[in-house]
Amino acid sequence: MAYKISDECISCGACAAECPVEAISEGDGKYVINADTCIECGACADTCPVGAPAAE
C-alpha cells in the first residue's frame, strides 16, 4: 500500500528530496504522494522530522 502524508506535514520538503521515484510533490498546504508512483520504500518516512508520511 502506498504511503500517505498526514496533516502533521510542515512542508519542509525533506521527503520529496529523498523519494527515489519522485512520487512526492508540494500540494496545497502540505506535500502529497502519488500513490500510482510510490514504491513503498519508506525513504520519506525515514527522513521526515515530524513523522508525517506513513503507510496507508
mmJSON file of the N, C-alpha and C atoms, coordinates in Angstrom:
{"data_MODEL":{"atom_site":{
"group_PDB":["ATOM","ATOM","ATOM","ATOM","ATOM","ATOM","ATOM","ATOM","ATOM","ATOM","ATOM","ATOM","ATOM","ATOM","ATOM","ATOM","ATOM","ATOM","ATOM","ATOM","ATOM","ATOM","ATOM","ATOM","ATOM","ATOM","ATOM","ATOM","ATOM","ATOM","ATOM","ATOM","ATOM","ATOM","ATOM","ATOM","ATOM","ATOM","ATOM","ATOM","ATOM","ATOM","ATOM","ATOM","ATOM","ATOM","ATOM","ATOM","ATOM","ATOM","ATOM","ATOM","ATOM","ATOM","ATOM","ATOM","ATOM","ATOM","ATOM","ATOM","ATOM","ATOM","ATOM","ATOM","ATOM","ATOM","ATOM","ATOM","ATOM","ATOM","ATOM","ATOM","ATOM","ATOM","ATOM","ATOM","ATOM","ATOM","ATOM","ATOM","ATOM","ATOM","ATOM","ATOM","ATOM","ATOM","ATOM","ATOM","ATOM","ATOM","ATOM","ATOM","ATOM","ATOM","ATOM","ATOM","ATOM","ATOM","ATOM","ATOM","ATOM","ATOM","ATOM","ATOM","ATOM","ATOM","ATOM","ATOM","ATOM","ATOM","ATOM","ATOM","ATOM","ATOM","ATOM","ATOM","ATOM","ATOM","ATOM","ATOM","ATOM","ATOM","ATOM","ATOM","ATOM","ATOM","ATOM","ATOM","ATOM","ATOM","ATOM","ATOM","ATOM","ATOM","ATOM","ATOM","ATOM","ATOM","ATOM","ATOM","ATOM","ATOM","ATOM","ATOM","ATOM","ATOM","ATOM","ATOM","ATOM","ATOM","ATOM","ATOM","ATOM","ATOM","ATOM","ATOM","ATOM","ATOM","ATOM","ATOM","ATOM","ATOM","ATOM","ATOM","ATOM","ATOM","ATOM","ATOM"],
"id":[1,2,3,4,5,6,7,8,9,10,11,12,13,14,15,16,17,18,19,20,21,22,23,24,25,26,27,28,29,30,31,32,33,34,35,36,37,38,39,40,41,42,43,44,45,46,47,48,49,50,51,52,53,54,55,56,57,58,59,60,61,62,63,64,65,66,67,68,69,70,71,72,73,74,75,76,77,78,79,80,81,82,83,84,85,86,87,88,89,90,91,92,93,94,95,96,97,98,99,100,101,102,103,104,105,106,107,108,109,110,111,112,113,114,115,116,117,118,119,120,121,122,123,124,125,126,127,128,129,130,131,132,133,134,135,136,137,138,139,140,141,142,143,144,145,146,147,148,149,150,151,152,153,154,155,156,157,158,159,160,161,162,163,164,165,166,167,168],
"type_symbol":["N","C","C","N","C","C","N","C","C","N","C","C","N","C","C","N","C","C","N","C","C","N","C","C","N","C","C","N","C","C","N","C","C","N","C","C","N","C","C","N","C","C","N","C","C","N","C","C","N","C","C","N","C","C","N","C","C","N","C","C","N","C","C","N","C","C","N","C","C","N","C","C","N","C","C","N","C","C","N","C","C","N","C","C","N","C","C","N","C","C","N","C","C","N","C","C","N","C","C","N","C","C","N","C","C","N","C","C","N","C","C","N","C","C","N","C","C","N","C","C","N","C","C","N","C","C","N","C","C","N","C","C","N","C","C","N","C","C","N","C","C","N","C","C","N","C","C","N","C","C","N","C","C","N","C","C","N","C","C","N","C","C","N","C","C","N","C","C"],
"label_atom_id":["N","CA","C","N","CA","C","N","CA","C","N","CA","C","N","CA","C","N","CA","C","N","CA","C","N","CA","C","N","CA","C","N","CA","C","N","CA","C","N","CA","C","N","CA","C","N","CA","C","N","CA","C","N","CA","C","N","CA","C","N","CA","C","N","CA","C","N","CA","C","N","CA","C","N","CA","C","N","CA","C","N","CA","C","N","CA","C","N","CA","C","N","CA","C","N","CA","C","N","CA","C","N","CA","C","N","CA","C","N","CA","C","N","CA","C","N","CA","C","N","CA","C","N","CA","C","N","CA","C","N","CA","C","N","CA","C","N","CA","C","N","CA","C","N","CA","C","N","CA","C","N","CA","C","N","CA","C","N","CA","C","N","CA","C","N","CA","C","N","CA","C","N","CA","C","N","CA","C","N","CA","C","N","CA","C","N","CA","C","N","CA","C","N","CA","C"],
"label_alt_id":[null,null,null,null,null,null,null,null,null,null,null,null,null,null,null,null,null,null,null,null,null,null,null,null,null,null,null,null,null,null,null,null,null,null,null,null,null,null,null,null,null,null,null,null,null,null,null,null,null,null,null,null,null,null,null,null,null,null,null,null,null,null,null,null,null,null,null,null,null,null,null,null,null,null,null,null,null,null,null,null,null,null,null,null,null,null,null,null,null,null,null,null,null,null,null,null,null,null,null,null,null,null,null,null,null,null,null,null,null,null,null,null,null,null,null,null,null,null,null,null,null,null,null,null,null,null,null,null,null,null,null,null,null,null,null,null,null,null,null,null,null,null,null,null,null,null,null,null,null,null,null,null,null,null,null,null,null,null,null,null,null,null,null,null,null,null,null,null],
"label_comp_id":["MET","MET","MET","ALA","ALA","ALA","TYR","TYR","TYR","LYS","LYS","LYS","ILE","ILE","ILE","SER","SER","SER","ASP","ASP","ASP","GLU","GLU","GLU","CYS","CYS","CYS","ILE","ILE","ILE","SER","SER","SER","CYS","CYS","CYS","GLY","GLY","GLY","ALA","ALA","ALA","CYS","CYS","CYS","ALA","ALA","ALA","ALA","ALA","ALA","GLU","GLU","GLU","CYS","CYS","CYS","PRO","PRO","PRO","VAL","VAL","VAL","GLU","GLU","GLU","ALA","ALA","ALA","ILE","ILE","ILE","SER","SER","SER","GLU","GLU","GLU","GLY","GLY","GLY","ASP","ASP","ASP","GLY","GLY","GLY","LYS","LYS","LYS","TYR","TYR","TYR","VAL","VAL","VAL","ILE","ILE","ILE","ASN","ASN","ASN","ALA","ALA","ALA","ASP","ASP","ASP","THR","THR","THR","CYS","CYS","CYS","ILE","ILE","ILE","GLU","GLU","GLU","CYS","CYS","CYS","GLY","GLY","GLY","ALA","ALA","ALA","CYS","CYS","CYS","ALA","ALA","ALA","ASP","ASP","ASP","THR","THR","THR","CYS","CYS","CYS","PRO","PRO","PRO","VAL","VAL","VAL","GLY","GLY","GLY","ALA","ALA","ALA","PRO","PRO","PRO","ALA","ALA","ALA","ALA","ALA","ALA","GLU","GLU","GLU"],
"label_asym_id":["A","A","A","A","A","A","A","A","A","A","A","A","A","A","A","A","A","A","A","A","A","A","A","A","A","A","A","A","A","A","A","A","A","A","A","A","A","A","A","A","A","A","A","A","A","A","A","A","A","A","A","A","A","A","A","A","A","A","A","A","A","A","A","A","A","A","A","A","A","A","A","A","A","A","A","A","A","A","A","A","A","A","A","A","A","A","A","A","A","A","A","A","A","A","A","A","A","A","A","A","A","A","A","A","A","A","A","A","A","A","A","A","A","A","A","A","A","A","A","A","A","A","A","A","A","A","A","A","A","A","A","A","A","A","A","A","A","A","A","A","A","A","A","A","A","A","A","A","A","A","A","A","A","A","A","A","A","A","A","A","A","A","A","A","A","A","A","A"],
"label_entity_id":["1","1","1","1","1","1","1","1","1","1","1","1","1","1","1","1","1","1","1","1","1","1","1","1","1","1","1","1","1","1","1","1","1","1","1","1","1","1","1","1","1","1","1","1","1","1","1","1","1","1","1","1","1","1","1","1","1","1","1","1","1","1","1","1","1","1","1","1","1","1","1","1","1","1","1","1","1","1","1","1","1","1","1","1","1","1","1","1","1","1","1","1","1","1","1","1","1","1","1","1","1","1","1","1","1","1","1","1","1","1","1","1","1","1","1","1","1","1","1","1","1","1","1","1","1","1","1","1","1","1","1","1","1","1","1","1","1","1","1","1","1","1","1","1","1","1","1","1","1","1","1","1","1","1","1","1","1","1","1","1","1","1","1","1","1","1","1","1"],
"label_seq_id":[1,1,1,2,2,2,3,3,3,4,4,4,5,5,5,6,6,6,7,7,7,8,8,8,9,9,9,10,10,10,11,11,11,12,12,12,13,13,13,14,14,14,15,15,15,16,16,16,17,17,17,18,18,18,19,19,19,20,20,20,21,21,21,22,22,22,23,23,23,24,24,24,25,25,25,26,26,26,27,27,27,28,28,28,29,29,29,30,30,30,31,31,31,32,32,32,33,33,33,34,34,34,35,35,35,36,36,36,37,37,37,38,38,38,39,39,39,40,40,40,41,41,41,42,42,42,43,43,43,44,44,44,45,45,45,46,46,46,47,47,47,48,48,48,49,49,49,50,50,50,51,51,51,52,52,52,53,53,53,54,54,54,55,55,55,56,56,56],
"pdbx_PDB_ins_code":[null,null,null,null,null,null,null,null,null,null,null,null,null,null,null,null,null,null,null,null,null,null,null,null,null,null,null,null,null,null,null,null,null,null,null,null,null,null,null,null,null,null,null,null,null,null,null,null,null,null,null,null,null,null,null,null,null,null,null,null,null,null,null,null,null,null,null,null,null,null,null,null,null,null,null,null,null,null,null,null,null,null,null,null,null,null,null,null,null,null,null,null,null,null,null,null,null,null,null,null,null,null,null,null,null,null,null,null,null,null,null,null,null,null,null,null,null,null,null,null,null,null,null,null,null,null,null,null,null,null,null,null,null,null,null,null,null,null,null,null,null,null,null,null,null,null,null,null,null,null,null,null,null,null,null,null,null,null,null,null,null,null,null,null,null,null,null,null],
"Cartn_x":[0.846,0.0,0.89,0.545,1.338,1.344,2.364,2.451,1.541,1.14,0.314,0.873,0.804,1.32,0.16,0.318,-0.737,-0.72,-1.695,-1.799,-0.686,0.119,1.254,2.367,2.283,3.304,3.573,4.869,5.262,5.823,5.644,6.067,7.547,8.39,9.828,10.488,9.868,10.401,11.424,11.75,12.751,12.346,11.086,10.604,10.739,10.383,10.448,11.883,12.823,14.226,14.742,14.172,14.63,13.91,12.784,12.0,12.738,13.059,13.826,13.028,11.697,10.875,10.111,10.461,9.841,8.313,7.801,6.36,5.77,6.618,6.158,6.272,5.183,5.182,4.49,4.727,4.124,2.659,1.802,0.367,-0.116,-1.383,-1.996,-1.855,-0.804,-0.594,0.236,0.476,1.32,1.772,2.767,3.231,2.288,2.248,1.376,2.185,1.735,2.394,1.464,1.997,1.251,1.263,0.117,0.016,0.375,0.16,0.472,1.973,2.732,4.176,4.94,4.383,5.032,5.399,6.653,7.114,7.207,6.678,6.598,7.959,8.969,10.316,10.525,9.735,9.847,10.896,11.572,12.602,12.009,10.797,10.149,9.898,9.412,9.115,10.386,11.476,12.734,13.35,13.078,13.703,12.823,11.535,10.606,10.839,11.04,11.281,10.057,8.855,7.637,6.854,7.378,6.721,5.426,5.313,4.069,3.775,4.769,4.465,4.286,3.263,3.013,2.311,2.472,1.797,0.304,-0.466,-1.939,-2.448],
"Cartn_y":[-1.183,0.0,1.246,2.213,3.436,4.236,5.038,5.93,7.139,7.749,8.948,9.919,11.218,12.23,12.819,12.787,13.273,14.795,15.318,16.757,17.283,16.404,16.809,17.426,17.297,17.799,19.285,19.64,21.034,21.633,20.946,21.408,21.76,20.95,21.223,20.711,19.72,19.184,18.079,17.703,16.658,15.342,15.013,13.753,13.74,14.83,14.917,14.753,15.32,15.221,13.787,12.97,11.601,10.561,10.915,9.942,9.521,8.222,7.771,7.756,7.822,7.786,9.086,10.113,11.44,11.396,10.616,10.468,11.556,12.397,13.395,14.79,15.542,16.917,17.817,19.114,20.081,20.257,20.058,20.216,21.502,21.569,22.749,22.673,23.269,23.294,22.156,21.126,20.011,19.256,18.414,17.596,16.416,15.902,14.771,13.705,12.468,11.341,10.777,10.613,9.986,8.482,7.922,6.505,5.591,6.055,5.236,5.14,6.099,6.126,5.574,5.712,5.284,3.801,3.492,2.1,1.559,2.302,1.884,1.577,2.372,2.105,2.635,3.64,4.19,5.271,5.668,6.711,8.012,8.332,9.568,9.539,8.417,8.292,8.357,7.796,7.776,9.167,10.05,11.374,12.475,12.238,13.278,13.616,14.903,15.283,15.2,15.122,15.056,13.761,12.836,11.541,11.61,12.563,12.726,11.606,11.11,10.026,8.698,7.953,6.647,5.758,4.463,3.526,3.593,3.571,3.636,2.332],
"Cartn_z":[0.0,0.0,0.0,-0.779,-0.902,0.395,0.548,1.693,1.477,2.573,2.535,3.561,3.274,4.183,4.987,6.3,7.199,7.306,8.01,8.238,9.146,9.708,10.54,9.7,8.386,7.456,7.683,7.766,7.952,6.657,5.543,4.209,4.132,4.753,4.724,3.448,2.793,1.545,1.7,2.909,3.119,2.459,2.535,1.965,0.443,-0.19,-1.655,-2.144,-1.414,-1.798,-1.704,-0.823,-0.622,-1.481,-2.076,-2.834,-4.116,-4.253,-5.418,-6.725,-6.641,-7.855,-8.079,-7.326,-7.448,-7.375,-6.412,-6.223,-5.334,-4.737,-3.778,-4.374,-4.232,-4.731,-3.722,-3.871,-2.958,-3.315,-2.329,-2.529,-1.877,-1.62,-1.012,0.507,1.038,2.48,3.032,2.241,2.653,1.412,1.575,0.459,0.262,-0.961,-1.284,-2.016,-1.899,-2.545,-3.614,-4.818,-5.905,-5.662,-5.311,-4.963,-6.129,-7.347,-8.519,-8.77,-8.261,-8.465,-7.266,-6.072,-4.827,-4.873,-4.493,-4.469,-3.039,-2.089,-0.689,-0.073,-0.418,0.09,1.508,1.913,3.254,3.418,2.347,2.444,2.971,2.565,3.013,4.516,5.0,6.425,7.259,6.743,7.473,7.608,6.668,6.666,7.257,7.407,7.878,9.348,9.659,11.053,11.955,11.377,12.199,11.997,11.204,11.004,10.224,9.302,8.558,7.556,6.8,5.857,6.598,6.212,6.811,5.782,5.935,5.049,5.325,4.261,4.412,4.95],
"occupancy":[1.0,1.0,1.0,1.0,1.0,1.0,1.0,1.0,1.0,1.0,1.0,1.0,1.0,1.0,1.0,1.0,1.0,1.0,1.0,1.0,1.0,1.0,1.0,1.0,1.0,1.0,1.0,1.0,1.0,1.0,1.0,1.0,1.0,1.0,1.0,1.0,1.0,1.0,1.0,1.0,1.0,1.0,1.0,1.0,1.0,1.0,1.0,1.0,1.0,1.0,1.0,1.0,1.0,1.0,1.0,1.0,1.0,1.0,1.0,1.0,1.0,1.0,1.0,1.0,1.0,1.0,1.0,1.0,1.0,1.0,1.0,1.0,1.0,1.0,1.0,1.0,1.0,1.0,1.0,1.0,1.0,1.0,1.0,1.0,1.0,1.0,1.0,1.0,1.0,1.0,1.0,1.0,1.0,1.0,1.0,1.0,1.0,1.0,1.0,1.0,1.0,1.0,1.0,1.0,1.0,1.0,1.0,1.0,1.0,1.0,1.0,1.0,1.0,1.0,1.0,1.0,1.0,1.0,1.0,1.0,1.0,1.0,1.0,1.0,1.0,1.0,1.0,1.0,1.0,1.0,1.0,1.0,1.0,1.0,1.0,1.0,1.0,1.0,1.0,1.0,1.0,1.0,1.0,1.0,1.0,1.0,1.0,1.0,1.0,1.0,1.0,1.0,1.0,1.0,1.0,1.0,1.0,1.0,1.0,1.0,1.0,1.0,1.0,1.0,1.0,1.0,1.0,1.0],
"B_iso_or_equiv":[0.0,0.0,0.0,0.0,0.0,0.0,0.0,0.0,0.0,0.0,0.0,0.0,0.0,0.0,0.0,0.0,0.0,0.0,0.0,0.0,0.0,0.0,0.0,0.0,0.0,0.0,0.0,0.0,0.0,0.0,0.0,0.0,0.0,0.0,0.0,0.0,0.0,0.0,0.0,0.0,0.0,0.0,0.0,0.0,0.0,0.0,0.0,0.0,0.0,0.0,0.0,0.0,0.0,0.0,0.0,0.0,0.0,0.0,0.0,0.0,0.0,0.0,0.0,0.0,0.0,0.0,0.0,0.0,0.0,0.0,0.0,0.0,0.0,0.0,0.0,0.0,0.0,0.0,0.0,0.0,0.0,0.0,0.0,0.0,0.0,0.0,0.0,0.0,0.0,0.0,0.0,0.0,0.0,0.0,0.0,0.0,0.0,0.0,0.0,0.0,0.0,0.0,0.0,0.0,0.0,0.0,0.0,0.0,0.0,0.0,0.0,0.0,0.0,0.0,0.0,0.0,0.0,0.0,0.0,0.0,0.0,0.0,0.0,0.0,0.0,0.0,0.0,0.0,0.0,0.0,0.0,0.0,0.0,0.0,0.0,0.0,0.0,0.0,0.0,0.0,0.0,0.0,0.0,0.0,0.0,0.0,0.0,0.0,0.0,0.0,0.0,0.0,0.0,0.0,0.0,0.0,0.0,0.0,0.0,0.0,0.0,0.0,0.0,0.0,0.0,0.0,0.0,0.0],
"pdbx_formal_charge":[null,null,null,null,null,null,null,null,null,null,null,null,null,null,null,null,null,null,null,null,null,null,null,null,null,null,null,null,null,null,null,null,null,null,null,null,null,null,null,null,null,null,null,null,null,null,null,null,null,null,null,null,null,null,null,null,null,null,null,null,null,null,null,null,null,null,null,null,null,null,null,null,null,null,null,null,null,null,null,null,null,null,null,null,null,null,null,null,null,null,null,null,null,null,null,null,null,null,null,null,null,null,null,null,null,null,null,null,null,null,null,null,null,null,null,null,null,null,null,null,null,null,null,null,null,null,null,null,null,null,null,null,null,null,null,null,null,null,null,null,null,null,null,null,null,null,null,null,null,null,null,null,null,null,null,null,null,null,null,null,null,null,null,null,null,null,null,null],
"auth_seq_id":[1,1,1,2,2,2,3,3,3,4,4,4,5,5,5,6,6,6,7,7,7,8,8,8,9,9,9,10,10,10,11,11,11,12,12,12,13,13,13,14,14,14,15,15,15,16,16,16,17,17,17,18,18,18,19,19,19,20,20,20,21,21,21,22,22,22,23,23,23,24,24,24,25,25,25,26,26,26,27,27,27,28,28,28,29,29,29,30,30,30,31,31,31,32,32,32,33,33,33,34,34,34,35,35,35,36,36,36,37,37,37,38,38,38,39,39,39,40,40,40,41,41,41,42,42,42,43,43,43,44,44,44,45,45,45,46,46,46,47,47,47,48,48,48,49,49,49,50,50,50,51,51,51,52,52,52,53,53,53,54,54,54,55,55,55,56,56,56],
"auth_comp_id":["MET","MET","MET","ALA","ALA","ALA","TYR","TYR","TYR","LYS","LYS","LYS","ILE","ILE","ILE","SER","SER","SER","ASP","ASP","ASP","GLU","GLU","GLU","CYS","CYS","CYS","ILE","ILE","ILE","SER","SER","SER","CYS","CYS","CYS","GLY","GLY","GLY","ALA","ALA","ALA","CYS","CYS","CYS","ALA","ALA","ALA","ALA","ALA","ALA","GLU","GLU","GLU","CYS","CYS","CYS","PRO","PRO","PRO","VAL","VAL","VAL","GLU","GLU","GLU","ALA","ALA","ALA","ILE","ILE","ILE","SER","SER","SER","GLU","GLU","GLU","GLY","GLY","GLY","ASP","ASP","ASP","GLY","GLY","GLY","LYS","LYS","LYS","TYR","TYR","TYR","VAL","VAL","VAL","ILE","ILE","ILE","ASN","ASN","ASN","ALA","ALA","ALA","ASP","ASP","ASP","THR","THR","THR","CYS","CYS","CYS","ILE","ILE","ILE","GLU","GLU","GLU","CYS","CYS","CYS","GLY","GLY","GLY","ALA","ALA","ALA","CYS","CYS","CYS","ALA","ALA","ALA","ASP","ASP","ASP","THR","THR","THR","CYS","CYS","CYS","PRO","PRO","PRO","VAL","VAL","VAL","GLY","GLY","GLY","ALA","ALA","ALA","PRO","PRO","PRO","ALA","ALA","ALA","ALA","ALA","ALA","GLU","GLU","GLU"],
"auth_asym_id":["A","A","A","A","A","A","A","A","A","A","A","A","A","A","A","A","A","A","A","A","A","A","A","A","A","A","A","A","A","A","A","A","A","A","A","A","A","A","A","A","A","A","A","A","A","A","A","A","A","A","A","A","A","A","A","A","A","A","A","A","A","A","A","A","A","A","A","A","A","A","A","A","A","A","A","A","A","A","A","A","A","A","A","A","A","A","A","A","A","A","A","A","A","A","A","A","A","A","A","A","A","A","A","A","A","A","A","A","A","A","A","A","A","A","A","A","A","A","A","A","A","A","A","A","A","A","A","A","A","A","A","A","A","A","A","A","A","A","A","A","A","A","A","A","A","A","A","A","A","A","A","A","A","A","A","A","A","A","A","A","A","A","A","A","A","A","A","A"],
"auth_atom_id":["N","CA","C","N","CA","C","N","CA","C","N","CA","C","N","CA","C","N","CA","C","N","CA","C","N","CA","C","N","CA","C","N","CA","C","N","CA","C","N","CA","C","N","CA","C","N","CA","C","N","CA","C","N","CA","C","N","CA","C","N","CA","C","N","CA","C","N","CA","C","N","CA","C","N","CA","C","N","CA","C","N","CA","C","N","CA","C","N","CA","C","N","CA","C","N","CA","C","N","CA","C","N","CA","C","N","CA","C","N","CA","C","N","CA","C","N","CA","C","N","CA","C","N","CA","C","N","CA","C","N","CA","C","N","CA","C","N","CA","C","N","CA","C","N","CA","C","N","CA","C","N","CA","C","N","CA","C","N","CA","C","N","CA","C","N","CA","C","N","CA","C","N","CA","C","N","CA","C","N","CA","C","N","CA","C","N","CA","C","N","CA","C","N","CA","C"],
"pdbx_PDB_model_num":[1,1,1,1,1,1,1,1,1,1,1,1,1,1,1,1,1,1,1,1,1,1,1,1,1,1,1,1,1,1,1,1,1,1,1,1,1,1,1,1,1,1,1,1,1,1,1,1,1,1,1,1,1,1,1,1,1,1,1,1,1,1,1,1,1,1,1,1,1,1,1,1,1,1,1,1,1,1,1,1,1,1,1,1,1,1,1,1,1,1,1,1,1,1,1,1,1,1,1,1,1,1,1,1,1,1,1,1,1,1,1,1,1,1,1,1,1,1,1,1,1,1,1,1,1,1,1,1,1,1,1,1,1,1,1,1,1,1,1,1,1,1,1,1,1,1,1,1,1,1,1,1,1,1,1,1,1,1,1,1,1,1,1,1,1,1,1,1]
}}}
